[in-house]
């Protein structure tokens, strides 16, 4: 199998990315287990780092983002060890045990790691410098910096305090009553982490519901936190107890397979042990509304998070409108939902999704460009896109834009496009799903090369 090795533009870490070619699959069959949920993995690491005692985390997300969080925590004096079976042990240092890092903290490509660390470090009695790769250094940070400053935090950033790197000088913090300008779990979590070190309550008001992994985990670890009518109230003062966490499978990763099965004429895929946090299941709602044949088999709660097996079969899809309160619950899944829309009858309109422009890449622009290359009828909107389904897609050369979700979305499209679809920068998938290409080979019966 020949691979053309290329280098991501502007990548200071010299990550070699390869081109993969996907051919139409005659059938899709199999059972899959997803990598551990990235969002939960970050929080399990950080919250156990400042807890009392040691915790074992199993099925931790294996991608580069989790590794970035581990690297940063080690630099802050936390012992994190990986066992032979893949489990990770975190020895908590308690609320006052973090130490000043000797070097810049590098969050890699992870916006979650950088934003949550900014909140965690705002109340520490030392100086920290936070940065990331070229992509992360272009992502907006003012929405985190401004409210942290209102709490008394001392933070500065490049570009008029809008872009990484970020300098954080720990300060005495006060609780805040704050209405979040956007439904952002990263912003919410950063302020809750800061609130653990503040004097007085931190009250956060959400414009729309979004994933609540941080609230669930804080409650399980003994924090005084209450949630009612989209208002979160954190009262500091309680120490956190360590929490063993078995991380459920990542629903964002699972959605690639749900879409692949739904758009294929001969498919049945089972995805085991997936986290179905209500703030994360918007993609399931949309696929069902489009006519997808999905079966959800609940398996109860695991460490405060609901888990289920998901079954997807060949379906006839039709267009829908996606917007409003639904968007925060599926923002990461829009790239592959747009692929589903290309194979559905009628028009699918994604709106209120301007957040896509400040992800690993401008995903709105990237989706319009790459789906257009494949022959889809797609139109760019300021805050989303319109996909008019029904056209036959033809394989061509696509670009991942160094974005893991774009790489995998184009691979799913390639399973149904005529001819070969070559995806440049395909190894971006390893950021969140290192086993994606081997799983694709297994369920399709054909090796992407």
PADO-15725 format. One record per residue (C-alpha): residue number from 0; chain; z, x, y. Coordinates in steps of 0.2 Angstrom, whole numbers, plus 5000, padded with zeros to 4 digits. Example, Ala and Ser with C-alpha at 12.3 -4.5 7.8 and 13.67 -1.06 7.14 Angstrom:
@k:0; c:A; pz:5039; px:5062; py:4978;
@k:1; c:A; pz:5036; px:5068; py:4995;
***
This chain:
@k:0; c:A; pz:5000; px:5000; py:5000;
@k:1; c:A; pz:4994; px:5008; py:5016;
@k:2; c:A; pz:5005; px:5006; py:5032;
@k:3; c:A; pz:5000; px:5011; py:5049;
@k:4; c:A; pz:5015; px:5018; py:5058;
@k:5; c:A; pz:5017; px:5014; py:5076;
@k:6; c:A; pz:5030; px:5017; py:5089;
@k:7; c:A; pz:5038; px:5003; py:5099;
@k:8; c:A; pz:5033; px:5005; py:5118;
@k:9; c:A; pz:5048; px:5010; py:5128;
@k:10; c:A; pz:5059; px:5012; py:5113;
@k:11; c:A; pz:5071; px:5026; py:5117;
@k:12; c:A; pz:5078; px:5026; py:5099;
@k:13; c:A; pz:5061; px:5031; py:5092;
@k:14; c:A; pz:5061; px:5017; py:5079;
@k:15; c:A; pz:5045; px:5017; py:5069;
@k:16; c:A; pz:5038; px:5000; py:5066;
@k:17; c:A; pz:5024; px:4997; py:5053;
@k:18; c:A; pz:5010; px:4985; py:5052;
@k:19; c:A; pz:5011; px:4972; py:5038;
@k:20; c:A; pz:4997; px:4961; py:5032;
@k:21; c:A; pz:5000; px:4943; py:5025;
@k:22; c:A; pz:4988; px:4933; py:5015;
@k:23; c:A; pz:4988; px:4914; py:5011;
@k:24; c:A; pz:5000; px:4910; py:4997;
@k:25; c:A; pz:4994; px:4899; py:4983;
@k:26; c:A; pz:5012; px:4892; py:4981;
@k:27; c:A; pz:5030; px:4895; py:4987;
@k:28; c:A; pz:5044; px:4894; py:4975;
@k:29; c:A; pz:5061; px:4901; py:4973;
@k:30; c:A; pz:5079; px:4903; py:4978;
@k:31; c:A; pz:5085; px:4913; py:4993;
@k:32; c:A; pz:5101; px:4920; py:5000;
@k:33; c:A; pz:5101; px:4924; py:5019;
@k:34; c:A; pz:5109; px:4939; py:5027;
@k:35; c:A; pz:5126; px:4935; py:5035;
@k:36; c:A; pz:5125; px:4925; py:5051;
@k:37; c:A; pz:5123; px:4937; py:5065;
@k:38; c:A; pz:5134; px:4927; py:5078;
@k:39; c:A; pz:5148; px:4925; py:5066;
@k:40; c:A; pz:5147; px:4943; py:5061;
@k:41; c:A; pz:5149; px:4950; py:5079;
@k:42; c:A; pz:5164; px:4939; py:5082;
@k:43; c:A; pz:5172; px:4943; py:5065;
@k:44; c:A; pz:5171; px:4961; py:5069;
@k:45; c:A; pz:5177; px:4960; py:5087;
@k:46; c:A; pz:5191; px:4947; py:5085;
@k:47; c:A; pz:5198; px:4956; py:5070;
@k:48; c:A; pz:5198; px:4973; py:5079;
@k:49; c:A; pz:5211; px:4966; py:5092;
@k:50; c:A; pz:5221; px:4957; py:5079;
@k:51; c:A; pz:5237; px:4962; py:5069;
@k:52; c:A; pz:5233; px:4968; py:5052;
@k:53; c:A; pz:5218; px:4972; py:5042;
@k:54; c:A; pz:5204; px:4960; py:5037;
@k:55; c:A; pz:5190; px:4961; py:5024;
@k:56; c:A; pz:5173; px:4954; py:5030;
@k:57; c:A; pz:5160; px:4950; py:5016;
@k:58; c:A; pz:5142; px:4946; py:5018;
@k:59; c:A; pz:5142; px:4954; py:5036;
@k:60; c:A; pz:5125; px:4953; py:5044;
@k:61; c:A; pz:5116; px:4968; py:5038;
@k:62; c:A; pz:5104; px:4971; py:5053;
@k:63; c:A; pz:5104; px:4983; py:5066;
@k:64; c:A; pz:5114; px:4972; py:5078;
@k:65; c:A; pz:5130; px:4972; py:5068;
@k:66; c:A; pz:5129; px:4990; py:5066;
@k:67; c:A; pz:5129; px:4992; py:5085;
@k:68; c:A; pz:5145; px:4982; py:5086;
@k:69; c:A; pz:5153; px:4992; py:5073;
@k:70; c:A; pz:5148; px:5008; py:5082;
@k:71; c:A; pz:5155; px:5002; py:5098;
@k:72; c:A; pz:5171; px:4997; py:5090;
@k:73; c:A; pz:5173; px:5014; py:5082;
@k:74; c:A; pz:5171; px:5022; py:5098;
@k:75; c:A; pz:5185; px:5011; py:5105;
@k:76; c:A; pz:5197; px:5018; py:5092;
@k:77; c:A; pz:5195; px:5004; py:5079;
@k:78; c:A; pz:5194; px:5009; py:5060;
@k:79; c:A; pz:5179; px:5000; py:5052;
@k:80; c:A; pz:5175; px:5005; py:5034;
@k:81; c:A; pz:5162; px:4999; py:5022;
@k:82; c:A; pz:5166; px:4998; py:5004;
@k:83; c:A; pz:5154; px:5001; py:4989;
@k:84; c:A; pz:5151; px:4982; py:4987;
@k:85; c:A; pz:5146; px:4980; py:5005;
@k:86; c:A; pz:5162; px:4972; py:5011;
@k:87; c:A; pz:5168; px:4979; py:5028;
@k:88; c:A; pz:5187; px:4982; py:5031;
@k:89; c:A; pz:5193; px:4981; py:5049;
@k:90; c:A; pz:5210; px:4988; py:5054;
@k:91; c:A; pz:5215; px:4978; py:5069;
@k:92; c:A; pz:5223; px:4988; py:5083;
@k:93; c:A; pz:5231; px:4973; py:5092;
@k:94; c:A; pz:5229; px:4967; py:5110;
@k:95; c:A; pz:5234; px:4984; py:5117;
@k:96; c:A; pz:5227; px:4996; py:5105;
@k:97; c:A; pz:5209; px:4999; py:5111;
@k:98; c:A; pz:5206; px:5016; py:5118;
@k:99; c:A; pz:5195; px:5023; py:5131;
@k:100; c:A; pz:5178; px:5028; py:5124;
@k:101; c:A; pz:5173; px:5046; py:5126;
@k:102; c:A; pz:5155; px:5042; py:5128;
@k:103; c:A; pz:5143; px:5027; py:5133;
@k:104; c:A; pz:5144; px:5012; py:5122;
@k:105; c:A; pz:5127; px:5008; py:5115;
@k:106; c:A; pz:5124; px:4990; py:5110;
@k:107; c:A; pz:5106; px:4994; py:5104;
@k:108; c:A; pz:5096; px:4978; py:5104;
@k:109; c:A; pz:5110; px:4966; py:5104;
@k:110; c:A; pz:5113; px:4955; py:5119;
@k:111; c:A; pz:5128; px:4947; py:5110;
@k:112; c:A; pz:5137; px:4964; py:5107;
@k:113; c:A; pz:5134; px:4969; py:5125;
@k:114; c:A; pz:5139; px:4953; py:5133;
@k:115; c:A; pz:5154; px:4950; py:5122;
@k:116; c:A; pz:5160; px:4968; py:5124;
@k:117; c:A; pz:5159; px:4966; py:5143;
@k:118; c:A; pz:5172; px:4952; py:5142;
@k:119; c:A; pz:5183; px:4961; py:5130;
@k:120; c:A; pz:5183; px:4977; py:5140;
@k:121; c:A; pz:5186; px:4968; py:5157;
@k:122; c:A; pz:5205; px:4967; py:5154;
@k:123; c:A; pz:5207; px:4985; py:5146;
@k:124; c:A; pz:5216; px:4998; py:5156;
@k:125; c:A; pz:5202; px:5011; py:5156;
@k:126; c:A; pz:5183; px:5014; py:5160;
@k:127; c:A; pz:5169; px:5009; py:5149;
@k:128; c:A; pz:5150; px:5011; py:5151;
@k:129; c:A; pz:5139; px:4999; py:5141;
@k:130; c:A; pz:5120; px:5001; py:5138;
@k:131; c:A; pz:5107; px:4997; py:5125;
@k:132; c:A; pz:5089; px:5000; py:5121;
@k:133; c:A; pz:5074; px:4997; py:5133;
@k:134; c:A; pz:5073; px:4979; py:5128;
@k:135; c:A; pz:5091; px:4975; py:5131;
@k:136; c:A; pz:5091; px:4985; py:5147;
@k:137; c:A; pz:5079; px:4972; py:5154;
@k:138; c:A; pz:5090; px:4957; py:5150;
@k:139; c:A; pz:5100; px:4948; py:5163;
@k:140; c:A; pz:5118; px:4951; py:5164;
@k:141; c:A; pz:5123; px:4943; py:5181;
@k:142; c:A; pz:5128; px:4927; py:5173;
@k:143; c:A; pz:5142; px:4936; py:5164;
@k:144; c:A; pz:5147; px:4948; py:5178;
@k:145; c:A; pz:5149; px:4935; py:5191;
@k:146; c:A; pz:5163; px:4925; py:5182;
@k:147; c:A; pz:5171; px:4940; py:5175;
@k:148; c:A; pz:5173; px:4946; py:5193;
@k:149; c:A; pz:5180; px:4929; py:5198;
@k:150; c:A; pz:5194; px:4933; py:5185;
@k:151; c:A; pz:5197; px:4949; py:5194;
@k:152; c:A; pz:5186; px:4960; py:5183;
@k:153; c:A; pz:5178; px:4976; py:5190;
@k:154; c:A; pz:5160; px:4977; py:5184;
@k:155; c:A; pz:5144; px:4985; py:5191;
@k:156; c:A; pz:5127; px:4985; py:5185;
@k:157; c:A; pz:5109; px:4991; py:5189;
@k:158; c:A; pz:5097; px:4981; py:5199;
@k:159; c:A; pz:5110; px:4973; py:5211;
@k:160; c:A; pz:5122; px:4970; py:5196;
@k:161; c:A; pz:5109; px:4961; py:5186;
@k:162; c:A; pz:5104; px:4973; py:5172;
@k:163; c:A; pz:5112; px:4985; py:5160;
@k:164; c:A; pz:5119; px:4998; py:5160;
@k:165; c:A; pz:5136; px:4990; py:5165;
@k:166; c:A; pz:5151; px:4999; py:5171;
@k:167; c:A; pz:5167; px:4991; py:5167;
@k:168; c:A; pz:5184; px:4997; py:5175;
@k:169; c:A; pz:5198; px:4987; py:5166;
@k:170; c:A; pz:5208; px:4977; py:5178;
@k:171; c:A; pz:5222; px:4964; py:5179;
@k:172; c:A; pz:5214; px:4947; py:5175;
@k:173; c:A; pz:5218; px:4929; py:5180;
@k:174; c:A; pz:5213; px:4914; py:5171;
@k:175; c:A; pz:5198; px:4904; py:5178;
@k:176; c:A; pz:5192; px:4886; py:5178;
@k:177; c:A; pz:5174; px:4888; py:5177;
@k:178; c:A; pz:5159; px:4877; py:5174;
@k:179; c:A; pz:5146; px:4886; py:5164;
@k:180; c:A; pz:5129; px:4886; py:5173;
@k:181; c:A; pz:5120; px:4886; py:5156;
@k:182; c:A; pz:5124; px:4882; py:5138;
@k:183; c:A; pz:5127; px:4900; py:5132;
@k:184; c:A; pz:5138; px:4904; py:5118;
@k:185; c:A; pz:5137; px:4922; py:5123;
@k:186; c:A; pz:5143; px:4919; py:5141;
@k:187; c:A; pz:5157; px:4907; py:5134;
@k:188; c:A; pz:5163; px:4919; py:5121;
@k:189; c:A; pz:5163; px:4934; py:5134;
@k:190; c:A; pz:5175; px:4923; py:5145;
@k:191; c:A; pz:5186; px:4918; py:5131;
@k:192; c:A; pz:5188; px:4936; py:5126;
@k:193; c:A; pz:5193; px:4941; py:5144;
@k:194; c:A; pz:5204; px:4926; py:5144;
@k:195; c:A; pz:5214; px:4933; py:5130;
@k:196; c:A; pz:5220; px:4946; py:5142;
@k:197; c:A; pz:5222; px:4936; py:5158;
@k:198; c:A; pz:5237; px:4928; py:5166;
@k:199; c:A; pz:5236; px:4909; py:5165;
@k:200; c:A; pz:5224; px:4897; py:5157;
@k:201; c:A; pz:5205; px:4900; py:5156;
@k:202; c:A; pz:5196; px:4883; py:5156;
@k:203; c:A; pz:5177; px:4882; py:5153;
@k:204; c:A; pz:5166; px:4867; py:5155;
@k:205; c:A; pz:5150; px:4867; py:5145;
@k:206; c:A; pz:5135; px:4858; py:5152;
@k:207; c:A; pz:5129; px:4855; py:5134;
@k:208; c:A; pz:5136; px:4858; py:5117;
@k:209; c:A; pz:5132; px:4875; py:5110;
@k:210; c:A; pz:5138; px:4885; py:5095;
@k:211; c:A; pz:5157; px:4886; py:5094;
@k:212; c:A; pz:5160; px:4901; py:5082;
@k:213; c:A; pz:5172; px:4909; py:5094;
@k:214; c:A; pz:5182; px:4894; py:5096;
@k:215; c:A; pz:5184; px:4891; py:5078;
@k:216; c:A; pz:5188; px:4909; py:5074;
@k:217; c:A; pz:5201; px:4910; py:5088;
@k:218; c:A; pz:5209; px:4894; py:5081;
@k:219; c:A; pz:5210; px:4901; py:5063;
@k:220; c:A; pz:5218; px:4917; py:5070;
@k:221; c:A; pz:5232; px:4908; py:5079;
@k:222; c:A; pz:5225; px:4907; py:5097;
@k:223; c:A; pz:5231; px:4893; py:5108;
@k:224; c:A; pz:5214; px:4885; py:5111;
@k:225; c:A; pz:5209; px:4867; py:5113;
@k:226; c:A; pz:5192; px:4859; py:5114;
@k:227; c:A; pz:5189; px:4841; py:5120;
@k:228; c:A; pz:5174; px:4833; py:5129;
@k:229; c:A; pz:5165; px:4850; py:5131;
@k:230; c:A; pz:5180; px:4857; py:5140;
@k:231; c:A; pz:5188; px:4872; py:5132;
@k:232; c:A; pz:5206; px:4877; py:5136;
@k:233; c:A; pz:5213; px:4894; py:5131;
@k:234; c:A; pz:5231; px:4898; py:5134;
@k:235; c:A; pz:5234; px:4917; py:5132;
@k:236; c:A; pz:5250; px:4924; py:5125;
@k:237; c:A; pz:5249; px:4922; py:5106;
@k:238; c:A; pz:5244; px:4937; py:5096;
@k:239; c:A; pz:5229; px:4936; py:5084;
@k:240; c:A; pz:5232; px:4937; py:5065;
@k:241; c:A; pz:5219; px:4946; py:5055;
@k:242; c:A; pz:5207; px:4934; py:5046;
@k:243; c:A; pz:5197; px:4938; py:5030;
@k:244; c:A; pz:5179; px:4931; py:5033;
@k:245; c:A; pz:5166; px:4927; py:5021;
@k:246; c:A; pz:5151; px:4926; py:5033;
@k:247; c:A; pz:5139; px:4911; py:5028;
@k:248; c:A; pz:5120; px:4914; py:5027;
@k:249; c:A; pz:5111; px:4914; py:5044;
@k:250; c:A; pz:5103; px:4897; py:5048;
@k:251; c:A; pz:5091; px:4905; py:5060;
@k:252; c:A; pz:5084; px:4916; py:5046;
@k:253; c:A; pz:5084; px:4901; py:5034;
@k:254; c:A; pz:5073; px:4891; py:5046;
@k:255; c:A; pz:5058; px:4903; py:5043;
@k:256; c:A; pz:5059; px:4897; py:5025;
@k:257; c:A; pz:5061; px:4879; py:5029;
@k:258; c:A; pz:5046; px:4879; py:5040;
@k:259; c:A; pz:5036; px:4889; py:5027;
@k:260; c:A; pz:5039; px:4876; py:5014;
@k:261; c:A; pz:5036; px:4861; py:5025;
@k:262; c:A; pz:5019; px:4867; py:5031;
@k:263; c:A; pz:5013; px:4873; py:5013;
@k:264; c:A; pz:5004; px:4861; py:5002;
@k:265; c:A; pz:5013; px:4867; py:4986;
@k:266; c:A; pz:5031; px:4873; py:4990;
@k:267; c:A; pz:5049; px:4870; py:4986;
@k:268; c:A; pz:5062; px:4883; py:4992;
@k:269; c:A; pz:5081; px:4883; py:4990;
@k:270; c:A; pz:5091; px:4893; py:5003;
@k:271; c:A; pz:5109; px:4895; py:4997;
@k:272; c:A; pz:5126; px:4895; py:5006;
@k:273; c:A; pz:5119; px:4893; py:5024;
@k:274; c:A; pz:5131; px:4890; py:5039;
@k:275; c:A; pz:5128; px:4873; py:5046;
@k:276; c:A; pz:5139; px:4874; py:5062;
@k:277; c:A; pz:5134; px:4858; py:5072;
@k:278; c:A; pz:5130; px:4870; py:5087;
@k:279; c:A; pz:5116; px:4878; py:5076;
@k:280; c:A; pz:5108; px:4864; py:5067;
@k:281; c:A; pz:5096; px:4858; py:5080;
@k:282; c:A; pz:5081; px:4865; py:5070;
@k:283; c:A; pz:5086; px:4854; py:5055;
@k:284; c:A; pz:5086; px:4839; py:5067;
@k:285; c:A; pz:5068; px:4843; py:5074;
@k:286; c:A; pz:5061; px:4847; py:5057;
@k:287; c:A; pz:5067; px:4830; py:5050;
@k:288; c:A; pz:5060; px:4821; py:5066;
@k:289; c:A; pz:5043; px:4829; py:5062;
@k:290; c:A; pz:5044; px:4822; py:5045;
@k:291; c:A; pz:5050; px:4837; py:5035;
@k:292; c:A; pz:5057; px:4834; py:5017;
@k:293; c:A; pz:5073; px:4843; py:5019;
@k:294; c:A; pz:5089; px:4841; py:5008;
@k:295; c:A; pz:5106; px:4846; py:5013;
@k:296; c:A; pz:5119; px:4849; py:5000;
@k:297; c:A; pz:5136; px:4852; py:5008;
@k:298; c:A; pz:5148; px:4864; py:5000;
@k:299; c:A; pz:5163; px:4862; py:5011;
@k:300; c:A; pz:5170; px:4874; py:5024;
@k:301; c:A; pz:5172; px:4893; py:5023;
@k:302; c:A; pz:5184; px:4901; py:5035;
@k:303; c:A; pz:5182; px:4886; py:5047;
@k:304; c:A; pz:5163; px:4885; py:5046;
@k:305; c:A; pz:5153; px:4872; py:5036;
@k:306; c:A; pz:5142; px:4878; py:5023;
@k:307; c:A; pz:5127; px:4870; py:5013;
@k:308; c:A; pz:5113; px:4873; py:5002;
@k:309; c:A; pz:5096; px:4868; py:5010;
@k:310; c:A; pz:5081; px:4863; py:5000;
@k:311; c:A; pz:5064; px:4861; py:5008;
@k:312; c:A; pz:5047; px:4854; py:5001;
@k:313; c:A; pz:5029; px:4852; py:5006;
@k:314; c:A; pz:5028; px:4839; py:5019;
@k:315; c:A; pz:5016; px:4831; py:5032;
@k:316; c:A; pz:5022; px:4835; py:5049;
@k:317; c:A; pz:5019; px:4826; py:5066;
@k:318; c:A; pz:5022; px:4831; py:5083;
@k:319; c:A; pz:5038; px:4828; py:5093;
@k:320; c:A; pz:5046; px:4832; py:5110;
@k:321; c:A; pz:5060; px:4845; py:5110;
@k:322; c:A; pz:5071; px:4847; py:5125;
@k:323; c:A; pz:5087; px:4843; py:5134;
@k:324; c:A; pz:5104; px:4845; py:5125;
@k:325; c:A; pz:5095; px:4849; py:5109;
@k:326; c:A; pz:5088; px:4866; py:5115;
@k:327; c:A; pz:5104; px:4876; py:5115;
@k:328; c:A; pz:5106; px:4871; py:5097;
@k:329; c:A; pz:5089; px:4879; py:5091;
@k:330; c:A; pz:5084; px:4891; py:5105;
@k:331; c:A; pz:5082; px:4905; py:5092;
@k:332; c:A; pz:5072; px:4895; py:5080;
@k:333; c:A; pz:5059; px:4889; py:5093;
@k:334; c:A; pz:5046; px:4903; py:5088;
@k:335; c:A; pz:5045; px:4897; py:5070;
@k:336; c:A; pz:5046; px:4879; py:5075;
@k:337; c:A; pz:5031; px:4882; py:5086;
@k:338; c:A; pz:5022; px:4888; py:5070;
@k:339; c:A; pz:5027; px:4871; py:5062;
@k:340; c:A; pz:5020; px:4862; py:5077;
@k:341; c:A; pz:5003; px:4871; py:5075;
@k:342; c:A; pz:5002; px:4863; py:5057;
@k:343; c:A; pz:5008; px:4846; py:5062;
@k:344; c:A; pz:4997; px:4832; py:5068;
@k:345; c:A; pz:4998; px:4828; py:5086;
@k:346; c:A; pz:5007; px:4836; py:5100;
@k:347; c:A; pz:5023; px:4845; py:5101;
@k:348; c:A; pz:5031; px:4849; py:5117;
@k:349; c:A; pz:5045; px:4861; py:5120;
@k:350; c:A; pz:5054; px:4860; py:5137;
@k:351; c:A; pz:5070; px:4865; py:5145;
@k:352; c:A; pz:5069; px:4881; py:5136;
@k:353; c:A; pz:5067; px:4894; py:5150;
@k:354; c:A; pz:5080; px:4904; py:5141;
@k:355; c:A; pz:5066; px:4910; py:5130;
@k:356; c:A; pz:5059; px:4921; py:5144;
@k:357; c:A; pz:5075; px:4932; py:5143;
@k:358; c:A; pz:5076; px:4936; py:5125;
@k:359; c:A; pz:5071; px:4952; py:5116;
@k:360; c:A; pz:5054; px:4948; py:5124;
@k:361; c:A; pz:5047; px:4933; py:5135;
@k:362; c:A; pz:5045; px:4922; py:5119;
@k:363; c:A; pz:5036; px:4909; py:5128;
@k:364; c:A; pz:5022; px:4920; py:5134;
@k:365; c:A; pz:5022; px:4929; py:5117;
@k:366; c:A; pz:5021; px:4913; py:5107;
@k:367; c:A; pz:5006; px:4907; py:5118;
@k:368; c:A; pz:4997; px:4924; py:5116;
@k:369; c:A; pz:5000; px:4926; py:5097;
@k:370; c:A; pz:4997; px:4908; py:5091;
@k:371; c:A; pz:4982; px:4907; py:5103;
@k:372; c:A; pz:4975; px:4923; py:5094;
@k:373; c:A; pz:4977; px:4913; py:5077;
@k:374; c:A; pz:4967; px:4899; py:5084;
@k:375; c:A; pz:4981; px:4887; py:5088;
@k:376; c:A; pz:4979; px:4875; py:5104;
@k:377; c:A; pz:4994; px:4880; py:5114;
@k:378; c:A; pz:4998; px:4879; py:5132;
@k:379; c:A; pz:5011; px:4889; py:5142;
@k:380; c:A; pz:5024; px:4879; py:5153;
@k:381; c:A; pz:5037; px:4887; py:5165;
@k:382; c:A; pz:5051; px:4882; py:5154;
@k:383; c:A; pz:5042; px:4880; py:5137;
@k:384; c:A; pz:5026; px:4877; py:5128;
@k:385; c:A; pz:5015; px:4863; py:5121;
@k:386; c:A; pz:5007; px:4865; py:5104;
@k:387; c:A; pz:4993; px:4853; py:5099;
@k:388; c:A; pz:4992; px:4854; py:5080;
@k:389; c:A; pz:4978; px:4851; py:5068;
@k:390; c:A; pz:4967; px:4866; py:5070;
@k:391; c:A; pz:4964; px:4878; py:5056;
@k:392; c:A; pz:4972; px:4895; py:5059;
@k:393; c:A; pz:4962; px:4910; py:5055;
@k:394; c:A; pz:4970; px:4927; py:5051;
@k:395; c:A; pz:4969; px:4940; py:5064;
@k:396; c:A; pz:4979; px:4955; py:5071;
@k:397; c:A; pz:4995; px:4949; py:5079;
@k:398; c:A; pz:5009; px:4958; py:5089;
@k:399; c:A; pz:5028; px:4956; py:5086;
@k:400; c:A; pz:5031; px:4962; py:5104;
@k:401; c:A; pz:5046; px:4972; py:5096;
@k:402; c:A; pz:5054; px:4955; py:5093;
@k:403; c:A; pz:5061; px:4951; py:5075;
@k:404; c:A; pz:5059; px:4932; py:5077;
@k:405; c:A; pz:5041; px:4934; py:5083;
@k:406; c:A; pz:5037; px:4946; py:5068;
@k:407; c:A; pz:5044; px:4933; py:5055;
@k:408; c:A; pz:5036; px:4918; py:5064;
@k:409; c:A; pz:5019; px:4926; py:5063;
@k:410; c:A; pz:5022; px:4930; py:5045;
@k:411; c:A; pz:5025; px:4912; py:5041;
@k:412; c:A; pz:5009; px:4907; py:5050;
@k:413; c:A; pz:5000; px:4920; py:5040;
@k:414; c:A; pz:5005; px:4911; py:5024;
@k:415; c:A; pz:4993; px:4897; py:5029;
@k:416; c:A; pz:4980; px:4905; py:5040;
@k:417; c:A; pz:4963; px:4908; py:5033;
@k:418; c:A; pz:4960; px:4926; py:5028;
@k:419; c:A; pz:4972; px:4941; py:5032;
@k:420; c:A; pz:4985; px:4941; py:5046;
@k:421; c:A; pz:4991; px:4958; py:5051;
@k:422; c:A; pz:5007; px:4959; py:5061;
@k:423; c:A; pz:5009; px:4975; py:5071;
@k:424; c:A; pz:5027; px:4980; py:5074;
@k:425; c:A; pz:5032; px:4970; py:5058;
@k:426; c:A; pz:5048; px:4980; py:5055;
@k:427; c:A; pz:5056; px:4973; py:5070;
@k:428; c:A; pz:5062; px:4960; py:5057;
@k:429; c:A; pz:5075; px:4972; py:5051;
@k:430; c:A; pz:5085; px:4969; py:5067;
@k:431; c:A; pz:5092; px:4953; py:5059;
@k:432; c:A; pz:5084; px:4951; py:5042;
@k:433; c:A; pz:5081; px:4968; py:5033;
@k:434; c:A; pz:5076; px:4960; py:5017;
@k:435; c:A; pz:5063; px:4948; py:5024;
@k:436; c:A; pz:5047; px:4956; py:5018;
@k:437; c:A; pz:5054; px:4958; py:5000;
@k:438; c:A; pz:5059; px:4940; py:5000;
@k:439; c:A; pz:5042; px:4935; py:5006;
@k:440; c:A; pz:5034; px:4944; py:4992;
@k:441; c:A; pz:5046; px:4936; py:4979;
@k:442; c:A; pz:5043; px:4918; py:4984;
@k:443; c:A; pz:5024; px:4919; py:4988;
@k:444; c:A; pz:5020; px:4930; py:4973;
@k:445; c:A; pz:5010; px:4941; py:4983;
@k:446; c:A; pz:5014; px:4957; py:4991;
@k:447; c:A; pz:5012; px:4958; py:5010;
@k:448; c:A; pz:5004; px:4975; py:5013;
***
